[in-house]
Amino acid sequence: MQHIVIIGNGISGVTAARHIRKRSKAEITIISSEHPYFFSRTALMYVFMGHMKLEHTQPYENWFWKKNNIHLKQALVKKVVPEKQYLLLHNGDKMAYDKLIIATGSKPNKFGWPGENLDGVLGLYHKQDLEALEKYSKDCKRAVIVGGGLIGIEMAEMLRSRNIPVSFLVRESNFWNGVLPNTDASLIRDHILDHHIDLRLDTNLVKILSDDYGRAKAVVTDKGETIACNIVGLTAGVRPNIDFLKHSGIDLGRGVKVNAYLQTNLANIYAIGDCAEQMEPSGQRRAIEAVWYTGRMMGETVAQTICGTPTAYAPGNWFNSAKFLDIEYQTYGWVLSERHKKEEEQHYHWRHAKENIAITVAYDRDSLLFLGINTFGIRMRHMVLDKWLKEKRDLNYVLRHLRDANFDPEFYRQYEVEIVKDFNKKYHTNLKAAKKSWKRILNYAN
């Protein structure tokens, strides 16, 4: 019987194991040094904030794995030896495999800052990070967060929930403006400031200072400021967790290099999730995507290939969702920042006069082709927007039928008529918002 070993028990590895089990009676082992059971990493913040316990973040009961004959082993893999098809574990034990799936995820970026390894300096990715944050927050007078991404804003919200003052160092001139257009970045910037977070834009970390006991006591910025703090959150992005694969013969770049079938350069070895680097990424997608849903899709895809049905990874149109404190954010297609967009990409932006509600629609200047949409405070239907992108609808069609994509509950106020009126005024057009058609929405579902 084949032995399939999966290194990593995040969404990618666990999805692969589940779908292999559906198709095969092979022996399956999942190895992880972090936690014996799969849990939702995106829910770690809610554990810290007291909304749930860690066991509530586990989608499957502990008996699920034994019932499905999936073996779980808590261990750290030190080395992969492909020529002999075994793994060397931290305690010196060896584990043989017939097929290997590397799903080791990411770890926080560190850039060689003096003091980055002091006590009280941490990221927010692993269960151990949560435990460290719990420990050091008990006597924390102020925290400093370095890096203006999604993990940074999550950590800021977590700490503010315990009334810990937060200084937020962001190297960009606006919050996340390497990803968001300036209009959207400004909305989030204002929202952060409204939550009494000390947001310091265009500011870089120089070093972290230590107290007499090896714990962080302050940071020094490139503005010459020294900010006293007891916690330093390093959230300046992540990188693939692949250091243990050096000298293994597996082809590495920033991540584990894989082809369209998620295969490495070595037979019977695959890589999925945050640690996988696509040699030929699809469309405008990045070679490495540290996103929950793409990890799940890779797990499903590699399971089919391993079980005898070679299947190329085809993620489709880009989408993602997140939460900036109280603002829900969704993005579909491509709405590029000023730093990255081409001249022919134009944006239509609408922002509510009083509430933190906005949309930005990207379109082609000449053809009016719909390229993508960002929404803030308005929930949209994935199936509808994905269909419009596939059908290559134009800007006018999207705005006229925007109501069909609205996913907010019926008692929520809707803004599509206001949006179209604003568009007509700015662009001197005479569009009319189509009435909501449940029949049309049901057709999208079918």
ZALO-968862 format. One record per residue (C-alpha): residue number from 1; residue in three letters; chain; z, y, x. Coordinates in steps of 0.2 Angstrom, whole numbers. Layout:
N
  resi  resn  chain      Z      Y      X
   NUM   ALA      A      Z      Y      X
...
***
This chain:
446
  resi  resn  chain      Z      Y      X
     1   MET      A      0      0      0
     2   GLN      A     -5     17      6
     3   HIS      A     10     29     11
     4   ILE      A      6     47      7
     5   VAL      A     18     59     15
     6   ILE      A     20     77     10
     7   ILE      A     29     90     21
     8   GLY      A     37    103     10
     9   ASN      A     44    103     -8
    10   GLY      A     37    119    -15
    11   ILE      A     25    121    -29
    12   SER      A     10    115    -19
    13   GLY      A     18     99    -12
    14   VAL      A     27     94    -28
    15   THR      A     11     97    -38
    16   ALA      A      1     86    -26
    17   ALA      A     14     72    -28
    18   ARG      A     14     73    -47
    19   HIS      A     -5     72    -48
    20   ILE      A     -6     58    -35
    21   ARG      A      6     48    -45
    22   LYS      A     -4     51    -61
    23   ARG      A    -19     43    -52
    24   SER      A    -12     31    -39
    25   LYS      A      2     18    -36
    26   ALA      A      3     23    -18
    27   GLU      A     20     26    -10
    28   ILE      A     24     44    -10
    29   THR      A     37     53      1
    30   ILE      A     41     72      0
    31   ILE      A     51     79     15
    32   SER      A     60     95     15
    33   SER      A     74    102     26
    34   GLU      A     78    116     13
    35   HIS      A     84    108     -3
    36   PRO      A     84     90     -9
    37   TYR      A     75     95    -25
    38   PHE      A     61    106    -30
    39   PHE      A     66    123    -37
    40   SER      A     57    139    -42
    41   ARG      A     58    151    -27
    42   THR      A     53    166    -39
    43   ALA      A     69    163    -48
    44   LEU      A     80    166    -33
    45   MET      A     83    184    -38
    46   TYR      A     89    179    -55
    47   VAL      A    102    167    -47
    48   PHE      A    109    181    -37
    49   MET      A    109    193    -52
    50   GLY      A    119    181    -62
    51   HIS      A    106    177    -75
    52   MET      A    105    159    -70
    53   LYS      A    112    145    -59
    54   LEU      A    102    137    -45
    55   GLU      A    101    121    -55
    56   HIS      A     93    131    -69
    57   THR      A     78    134    -57
    58   GLN      A     74    116    -55
    59   PRO      A     60    112    -67
    60   TYR      A     63     93    -66
    61   GLU      A     79     83    -69
    62   ASN      A     86     74    -53
    63   TRP      A     81     57    -61
    64   PHE      A     63     63    -63
    65   TRP      A     59     58    -45
    66   LYS      A     66     40    -45
    67   LYS      A     58     37    -62
    68   ASN      A     41     42    -55
    69   ASN      A     44     33    -39
    70   ILE      A     42     48    -28
    71   HIS      A     54     47    -13
    72   LEU      A     63     63     -7
    73   LYS      A     69     64     10
    74   GLN      A     79     79     17
    75   ALA      A     74     81     35
    76   LEU      A     66     93     47
    77   VAL      A     49     88     54
    78   LYS      A     49     93     73
    79   LYS      A     32     86     77
    80   VAL      A     16     78     70
    81   VAL      A      8     64     80
    82   PRO      A     -9     61     72
    83   GLU      A    -16     49     85
    84   LYS      A     -2     37     80
    85   GLN      A      0     43     62
    86   TYR      A     19     47     62
    87   LEU      A     31     61     61
    88   LEU      A     45     65     73
    89   LEU      A     60     70     63
    90   HIS      A     74     82     70
    91   ASN      A     86     67     72
    92   GLY      A     74     57     82
    93   ASP      A     68     46     68
    94   LYS      A     50     42     65
    95   MET      A     40     41     49
    96   ALA      A     23     33     48
    97   TYR      A     10     39     36
    98   ASP      A     -7     34     30
    99   LYS      A    -12     51     23
   100   LEU      A     -2     68     27
   101   ILE      A     -2     83     16
   102   ILE      A      5     99     25
   103   ALA      A     13    111     12
   104   THR      A     26    120     23
   105   GLY      A     24    137     15
   106   SER      A     28    153     23
   107   LYS      A     42    162     33
   108   PRO      A     46    181     34
   109   ASN      A     36    191     47
   110   LYS      A     46    197     62
   111   PHE      A     38    209     75
   112   GLY      A     50    208     89
   113   TRP      A     61    221     83
   114   PRO      A     77    223     94
   115   GLY      A     91    215     84
   116   GLU      A     80    206     71
   117   ASN      A     91    190     74
   118   LEU      A    108    198     71
   119   ASP      A    119    192     57
   120   GLY      A    116    201     41
   121   VAL      A     97    202     45
   122   LEU      A     88    191     32
   123   GLY      A     72    188     22
   124   LEU      A     71    182      4
   125   TYR      A     61    166      4
   126   HIS      A     72    150      6
   127   LYS      A     88    144     -2
   128   GLN      A     97    148     14
   129   ASP      A     91    166     12
   130   LEU      A    100    167     -5
   131   GLU      A    116    160      2
   132   ALA      A    116    172     17
   133   LEU      A    113    187      5
   134   GLU      A    127    181     -6
   135   LYS      A    138    180      9
   136   TYR      A    134    197     17
   137   SER      A    133    207      1
   138   LYS      A    152    204     -2
   139   ASP      A    157    218     10
   140   CYS      A    141    227     11
   141   LYS      A    142    246     10
   142   ARG      A    123    249     11
   143   ALA      A    108    239     14
   144   VAL      A     91    244     22
   145   ILE      A     75    235     17
   146   VAL      A     60    235     28
   147   GLY      A     43    232     21
   148   GLY      A     35    238      4
   149   GLY      A     29    223     -4
   150   LEU      A     34    212    -19
   151   ILE      A     49    203    -10
   152   GLY      A     55    220     -4
   153   ILE      A     56    227    -22
   154   GLU      A     64    211    -28
   155   MET      A     78    212    -15
   156   ALA      A     81    231    -19
   157   GLU      A     83    226    -37
   158   MET      A     95    212    -33
   159   LEU      A    106    223    -22
   160   ARG      A    106    237    -34
   161   SER      A    112    225    -48
   162   ARG      A    128    224    -38
   163   ASN      A    129    243    -35
   164   ILE      A    125    242    -17
   165   PRO      A    115    258    -11
   166   VAL      A     98    253     -4
   167   SER      A     87    263      8
   168   PHE      A     69    256      8
   169   LEU      A     58    259     23
   170   VAL      A     39    258     19
   171   ARG      A     27    262     33
   172   GLU      A     13    267     21
   173   SER      A     11    285     14
   174   ASN      A     14    278     -4
   175   PHE      A     22    262    -10
   176   TRP      A     10    247     -8
   177   ASN      A     -5    258     -7
   178   GLY      A    -14    245      4
   179   VAL      A    -15    235    -12
   180   LEU      A    -14    247    -26
   181   PRO      A    -25    263    -29
   182   ASN      A    -15    279    -26
   183   THR      A    -13    282    -45
   184   ASP      A     -5    265    -47
   185   ALA      A      5    266    -31
   186   SER      A     12    283    -37
   187   LEU      A     18    276    -53
   188   ILE      A     28    263    -44
   189   ARG      A     34    275    -32
   190   ASP      A     41    286    -45
   191   HIS      A     49    271    -54
   192   ILE      A     58    266    -38
   193   LEU      A     65    284    -36
   194   ASP      A     71    284    -54
   195   HIS      A     81    268    -50
   196   HIS      A     91    278    -37
   197   ILE      A     83    269    -22
   198   ASP      A     82    279     -6
   199   LEU      A     63    276     -3
   200   ARG      A     57    282     14
   201   LEU      A     38    282     15
   202   ASP      A     29    283     31
   203   THR      A     44    276     40
   204   ASN      A     45    262     52
   205   LEU      A     59    252     59
   206   VAL      A     62    254     78
   207   LYS      A     78    243     81
   208   ILE      A     93    236     73
   209   LEU      A    110    240     80
   210   SER      A    124    227     82
   211   ASP      A    143    229     79
   212   ASP      A    155    221     91
   213   TYR      A    154    204     81
   214   GLY      A    135    202     82
   215   ARG      A    132    208     64
   216   ALA      A    120    222     60
   217   LYS      A    128    239     58
   218   ALA      A    113    251     57
   219   VAL      A     95    253     59
   220   VAL      A     85    266     69
   221   THR      A     69    273     62
   222   ASP      A     54    281     70
   223   LYS      A     60    297     63
   224   GLY      A     74    297     74
   225   GLU      A     87    293     60
   226   THR      A    101    281     61
   227   ILE      A    105    273     45
   228   ALA      A    122    264     44
   229   CYS      A    120    247     34
   230   ASN      A    128    230     33
   231   ILE      A    112    220     27
   232   VAL      A     94    222     34
   233   GLY      A     81    214     23
   234   LEU      A     65    210     32
   235   THR      A     52    209     19
   236   ALA      A     36    215     29
   237   GLY      A     26    201     23
   238   VAL      A     26    182     27
   239   ARG      A     16    171     39
   240   PRO      A     12    152     38
   241   ASN      A     26    141     43
   242   ILE      A     16    131     56
   243   ASP      A     25    132     73
   244   PHE      A     30    114     73
   245   LEU      A     11    109     73
   246   LYS      A      7    117     90
   247   HIS      A      0    104    102
   248   SER      A     -3     92     87
   249   GLY      A    -22     93     89
   250   ILE      A    -23    100     71
   251   ASP      A    -34    116     71
   252   LEU      A    -24    131     69
   253   GLY      A    -28    149     66
   254   ARG      A    -15    160     57
   255   GLY      A    -13    145     46
   256   VAL      A    -19    127     46
   257   LYS      A    -37    128     45
   258   VAL      A    -45    118     30
   259   ASN      A    -62    116     23
   260   ALA      A    -67    118      4
   261   TYR      A    -59    100      1
   262   LEU      A    -42    106      9
   263   GLN      A    -45     94     24
   264   THR      A    -40     98     42
   265   ASN      A    -51     94     57
   266   LEU      A    -41     77     58
   267   ALA      A    -44     62     47
   268   ASN      A    -32     59     33
   269   ILE      A    -23     76     36
   270   TYR      A    -23     90     23
   271   ALA      A    -15    107     21
   272   ILE      A    -11    116      5
   273   GLY      A     -2    132     -2
   274   ASP      A      4    147      9
   275   CYS      A      1    138     25
   276   ALA      A    -17    133     22
   277   GLU      A    -31    145     29
   278   GLN      A    -48    143     21
   279   MET      A    -62    143     33
   280   GLU      A    -74    149     20
   281   PRO      A    -63    158      7
   282   SER      A    -71    161    -11
   283   GLY      A    -78    178    -14
   284   GLN      A    -67    192     -9
   285   ARG      A    -52    181     -9
   286   ARG      A    -41    180      7
   287   ALA      A    -41    166     19
   288   ILE      A    -23    164     16
   289   GLU      A    -15    167     -1
   290   ALA      A      4    166     -3
   291   VAL      A      3    165    -22
   292   TRP      A     12    153    -33
   293   TYR      A     -3    148    -44
   294   THR      A    -15    146    -30
   295   GLY      A     -3    134    -22
   296   ARG      A     -2    124    -38
   297   MET      A    -21    123    -40
   298   MET      A    -22    117    -22
   299   GLY      A    -10    103    -26
   300   GLU      A    -20     97    -41
   301   THR      A    -36     98    -31
   302   VAL      A    -30     89    -15
   303   ALA      A    -23     75    -26
   304   GLN      A    -40     72    -34
   305   THR      A    -48     71    -16
   306   ILE      A    -35     59     -9
   307   CYS      A    -36     48    -25
   308   GLY      A    -55     45    -22
   309   THR      A    -63     59    -31
   310   PRO      A    -68     72    -18
   311   THR      A    -65     89    -26
   312   ALA      A    -68    107    -19
   313   TYR      A    -55    120    -21
   314   ALA      A    -62    133    -34
   315   PRO      A    -49    146    -38
   316   GLY      A    -60    156    -49
   317   ASN      A    -57    174    -53
   318   TRP      A    -42    182    -45
   319   PHE      A    -27    186    -55
   320   ASN      A     -9    189    -52
   321   SER      A      7    196    -60
   322   ALA      A     23    203    -54
   323   LYS      A     38    214    -59
   324   PHE      A     42    231    -52
   325   LEU      A     60    233    -58
   326   ASP      A     57    236    -76
   327   ILE      A     38    237    -76
   328   GLU      A     28    222    -79
   329   TYR      A     12    221    -68
   330   GLN      A     -4    211    -70
   331   THR      A    -21    211    -61
   332   TYR      A    -37    203    -65
   333   GLY      A    -53    203    -54
   334   TRP      A    -53    216    -40
   335   VAL      A    -45    233    -41
   336   LEU      A    -45    238    -23
   337   SER      A    -35    252    -15
   338   GLU      A    -44    268     -8
   339   ARG      A    -42    260      9
   340   HIS      A    -52    245      5
   341   LYS      A    -64    249     -9
   342   LYS      A    -82    253     -6
   343   GLU      A    -91    269    -12
   344   GLU      A    -99    260    -27
   345   GLU      A    -82    254    -34
   346   GLN      A    -76    267    -46
   347   HIS      A    -59    268    -56
   348   TYR      A    -54    274    -73
   349   HIS      A    -35    277    -74
   350   TRP      A    -25    280    -89
   351   ARG      A     -6    284    -88
   352   HIS      A      5    287   -103
   353   ALA      A     12    305   -103
   354   LYS      A     31    299   -105
   355   GLU      A     32    280   -102
   356   ASN      A     29    269    -87
   357   ILE      A     13    262    -95
   358   ALA      A     -4    263    -87
   359   ILE      A    -20    254    -84
   360   THR      A    -33    256    -70
   361   VAL      A    -51    248    -73
   362   ALA      A    -62    245    -58
   363   TYR      A    -81    246    -62
   364   ASP      A    -98    247    -52
   365   ARG      A   -104    265    -52
   366   ASP      A   -122    262    -55
   367   SER      A   -122    246    -67
   368   LEU      A   -105    249    -75
   369   LEU      A   -101    231    -71
   370   PHE      A    -83    227    -75
   371   LEU      A    -74    222    -58
   372   GLY      A    -56    221    -63
   373   ILE      A    -41    229    -71
   374   ASN      A    -23    233    -67
   375   THR      A    -10    234    -81
   376   PHE      A      7    241    -80
   377   GLY      A     19    239    -95
   378   ILE      A      5    231   -106
   379   ARG      A      3    212   -106
   380   MET      A    -15    206   -106
   381   ARG      A    -23    189   -111
   382   HIS      A    -29    180    -96
   383   MET      A    -42    169   -105
   384   VAL      A    -50    185   -112
   385   LEU      A    -51    195    -96
   386   ASP      A    -56    180    -86
   387   LYS      A    -70    177    -99
   388   TRP      A    -76    195    -98
   389   LEU      A    -77    194    -79
   390   LYS      A    -87    178    -80
   391   GLU      A    -99    185    -93
   392   LYS      A   -101    201    -82
   393   ARG      A    -97    213    -96
   394   ASP      A    -98    231    -93
   395   LEU      A    -85    245    -93
   396   ASN      A    -90    251   -111
   397   TYR      A    -88    234   -118
   398   VAL      A    -71    231   -110
   399   LEU      A    -64    247   -116
   400   ARG      A    -71    245   -134
   401   HIS      A    -63    228   -135
   402   LEU      A    -48    230   -125
   403   ARG      A    -37    227   -140
   404   ASP      A    -43    209   -140
   405   ALA      A    -35    206   -123
   406   ASN      A    -18    214   -128
   407   PHE      A     -5    200   -128
   408   ASP      A     10    211   -132
   409   PRO      A     20    205   -148
   410   GLU      A     15    213   -164
   411   PHE      A     30    225   -165
   412   TYR      A     25    233   -149
   413   ARG      A     16    249   -149
   414   GLN      A     -2    248   -144
   415   TYR      A    -12    261   -134
   416   GLU      A    -30    255   -135
   417   VAL      A    -35    269   -146
   418   GLU      A    -27    282   -135
   419   ILE      A    -35    275   -120
   420   VAL      A    -52    276   -127
   421   LYS      A    -50    294   -133
   422   ASP      A    -44    298   -116
   423   PHE      A    -59    289   -108
   424   ASN      A    -71    299   -120
   425   LYS      A    -63    315   -115
   426   LYS      A    -65    312    -97
   427   TYR      A    -82    304    -97
   428   HIS      A    -90    314   -111
   429   THR      A    -94    298   -121
   430   ASN      A    -91    293   -139
   431   LEU      A    -84    275   -138
   432   LYS      A    -75    268   -152
   433   ALA      A    -61    255   -150
   434   ALA      A    -66    239   -160
   435   LYS      A    -53    233   -172
   436   LYS      A    -43    218   -167
   437   SER      A    -51    202   -172
   438   TRP      A    -40    187   -172
   439   LYS      A    -56    177   -176
   440   ARG      A    -63    183   -159
   441   ILE      A    -47    180   -150
   442   LEU      A    -47    162   -157
   443   ASN      A    -65    160   -151
   444   TYR      A    -60    165   -133
   445   ALA      A    -46    151   -134
   446   ASN      A    -59    138   -139
***
